[in-house]
Amino acid sequence: MADQTVRDRIRDLVLSGDLRPGDRLVERQLAARLGVSRIPVREALRELAHEGLAEERATRGMVVRRLDPADVAALFEVRGALEDLLCERIVAHASDADLNRLDEVLGRARDAVRRGAAAEARELNAEFHVVLAELAGPVVAAVMEPVAGRMRWVLTQHEDPADMVRAHEQIARSLRRRDLESARHELRLHLLDSRAEVDARLS
């Protein structure tokens, strides 16, 4: 398995919430879990520490990084600015077929919520934002990618999947109507709700 693949798989474990803030990242255990040697795991952990997803602790070794309030605040501010642009580009350029992709993800998320499959619903709610970025075009999607990854990590710490689905439905309806101001408003409300939830858990 390539070193990059090892890194990506460990990153996915963190971003999905499978490995949570404060969890130890033990090379031997991760190597066994992924079926690789410890060498690529060691390199992957160094890269994840550089990305801010892991950190070295004097007494515990490498652990999943805990959420820092200042970093979270900056992340929400950056996402808010980018999502204004995202809405503008989708309203101006996305076709009805493009917007059908949002409806398809929403349908799967609603079904996951009905079945009580919370982890699946969270993944689909994250996918909704990935599709939003893709509909805005490749340049915006590339800029959003690292922000989206960090946001996915933040939101796995608190997200109520049913609430997220309802917010996403409002956003999709506004975009379907090509109502730019409404779409921006709904995304800002969504962001504020998420920010308040995260802040409450960090306080």
C-alpha positions, 0 to 999 in steps of 0.5 A: 500500500502506498504511503499516500494511501496509508495517510488518506486512510488514517485521515478518513478515520479521523475525519469520520470520527472513528478516531476522536480527539484525544485518541492515541495514534499507536503505530503498531495498532494502526499498522495492524488495522491497515495491514501495513508495516509501521514505516508508512504509518509513522510517515503518515502520522507526521503528515497528519500532524503537519495538517493539524489533525494530530499532535505529539503529546509528551506523555501519550505520544501521538494523538488526534488533536483536540479542537482549538476554539481559535482555529475553529473560529477561523475555520468557520469564517473562511468557510462562510466567505467561500460559501458566499462565492459558492452560492453565486457560482451555482445560481449563475451556472448550475443546470437542473441536472446538476442540482438533481445531484443535491436532491439525490444526496438529500434523499439518501440522507433522509433515508439514513436518518429514518433508518437510524443510521447516524454515521451514514447520515453524517457521511451523506451530509458531508457529501452534500457540501462536497457536491455543492463545491463541485457544482461551483466549478473545479477552481472553487472545489479545489480551494474548498477541499482542505476547508471541507475536510477540516469542517467534516472533522469539526462537525463529526464532533456534534452533528445532529444528522436530522437537523443537518438534513433539514438545513440542507433541504432549505439550501437546495430549495433556494438554489433550485429557485435560483434565489441567490440571497435566500441561498446565501441566507440559508447557508449562513444560518446553517453555518451559525447553527453549526458554530453555536453547537461547536462553541457550546461543546468547546466551552 
